[in-house]
Amino acid sequence: MENELTKGPIVKTMLCFAIPMILGDLLQQCYNIADTLIVGKYLGENALAAVGSAFSLMTFLTSILLGLSMGSGTVFSIRYGKKDEQGLKEDILASFVLLSIVTIVLNILIFAGIDWIIWVLRTPANLSGLMREYLIVIFAGMIGIFLYNFFASLLRSLGNSVVPLIFLAISAILNIVLDLWFVVGLKRGVAGAAEATVISQYVSGIGIALYTRIKFPKLFQKDKEVKLKIENIRRITNFSSLTCLQQSIMNLGILAVQGLVNSFGTTVMAAFAAAVKIDAFAYLPVQDFGNAFSVFIAQNYGAKKSDRIKKGIKAAAFISVAFSLAISLCVVIFAKPLMSLFIDASEGAEVIAIGMQYLHIEGVFYFMIGILFLLYGLYRALARPGMSVILTIVSLGVRVLLAYILSAIPQIGVIGIWWSVPIGWLLADVLGIIYYFIHRKRLYL
């Protein structure tokens, strides 16, 4: 087994576990950042808009696998906190079978409906060909995404957040090198950018799978007492499906907004594509801290250490808000140079201006999404994933509804889409905090 998060100084334990997760996902964002930056610089505005729109779609689809992996990881953490090794082995087997089936089904559905998907996204006619070219390749990486997320969640549930970081570091560097080679050197266009990402995803997925099997053979060895049981699959499905639903709702809302953004034309699409990358990169640390916090809570919940959970909540809230405010300051001040990384200032002044407008509005309120990620992680770890789903529905529902209402008002326009986001965060935070204080005595039972 690996590291126990049920012992030691709370802040130090939490940060030592969280930092590799944060660095790991920052590197994972490099996949998309590299695609966007290289595509924007070398292939132009149309290619950037197509890849950016495809990114929102891919994020939604992979969120299904990510949600199932995160839900399974929480179950693994609770088992580990209870020191139930046989139960852990059974859950690993059940979860792997479940995610394998989901991955296969997703791949079949995606390739069968790719043209319909492009139509639903309201993709402009001049971009549909580029988007289709990119999507056909990028979807081939689903199995690699599944392997990485499953085994990374397993290792993190055991307290090991360093190894997933190592494999992502290798993969991210490889992705950047291949991006430059395929796009700039071989002139393969948007398909080359997708090919570089897919190859890198398989390197990290297969690599971490082999490492886990070799490092922890006892978790996978044949054992007469460990069997694939329907009740375990059902339990994993019930728990993970709610986490999966939460992740899917989050990204479905983003996808719905992407369709609205697309209706404003290529310039707004390109600005949104670049700004969203910056936005996601900026608040990714607090998102990952929320996931690390969830593992911390789950292990202590399994070990029945309620006092440690309460102290952990207070420490995590302080850390998340402080970090969010620091990041907000950086994004607001450096919005223009950040946008200029993706768009040449001499050729895309309007794109940069729209992107800056987005970042100035979103960036001020990162502390609210930091709190929201903690609430997601807390309720998931305390076996209340349904509450995480409710908070997600409130946040994204408000965002989508307001985006469509406000953007339809001529005097507001696209700015209404940007303002709908922090309003959604705020309402979800208020609901999650009120629920906690009303039910806190029963949450630890």
C-alpha angles and dihedrals in degrees: 000000000000137000124342115218091194093083139055134032108338101222095042093045092048095047095045089054095041101047096067089048090052093048090046095055092042086058090047088055086056087072090064096033091054091049093048097044096046094041092048094048100041107025102035142232097310093053090046091052092049094048092045092053090046090051091061090052094047091048090055094050096045089048087073091060092039092052093049090048093048092048091049090047091056090052089049090050093052091049090049091050089053090047089233101153097171092049089049092054092050092049092049091053094046093047095048092052092047095049092045091056093046092050093052093047092048092052092051094048094045097053092043093053104033096118092048090050092053090050093049090053088060090233112186113251093244090058103039094087094051092046093050091049091053096043097050090060100037093052089060088072096067094103091052090050091050094050094049097046095045097050094038090054090048093051092046091050086059091052096260111126096150101073094055086052092053094052092046091050091055091045095047093051090047090050094054093047092048092045091058092044097047099038103033101024105034095028092225094151123209091340089061091054089051093047091053091052094047094050090050092049092055092048091056095040099049092038096055091043092055092045093052094048092050097041096045106030092155091066091058105030119117111266125176090217093053112074139160102260127189091221091057092050089048092050093047090046093050093050099037095042090064091050088045090050090051092052092044093050090050092054095036087059090050089048091051089052090048089058090052092048090051089059089065092064141251097304094056090042091055092046092048092047092056097037093050090054090053091044094050092045091050099053096032092096092060090044091054091043087056090052092048089047088053092056089048091052094044094053091048091044089055090048090048094236100148096164090056090049092053092049090046091055092054093046093047093050092053094047094047096049094045093050093045092054091051092051091047090056092051095047095048093048097043100036094119099049089044091055090045089063088071103031129043106241093220093055104032109036093139092048091052092048093052091046091051090051089055093048094047090056100040097037096063092060104048091117089068094056088044089060090044092055089052090052091050091051094044097053092042091053093046090056092255100115089147090070090054088054091051092051090049092050091051093047098044096034091057090044095053095041094049092043092058094041098046097040089055090063106091093215091056106031119154093357087072089065091055095048093049091070102064091040089058091048092051096052092047091049092052092049094047094049094047090050091051095052092046096048103025094114092058099039095080097050 
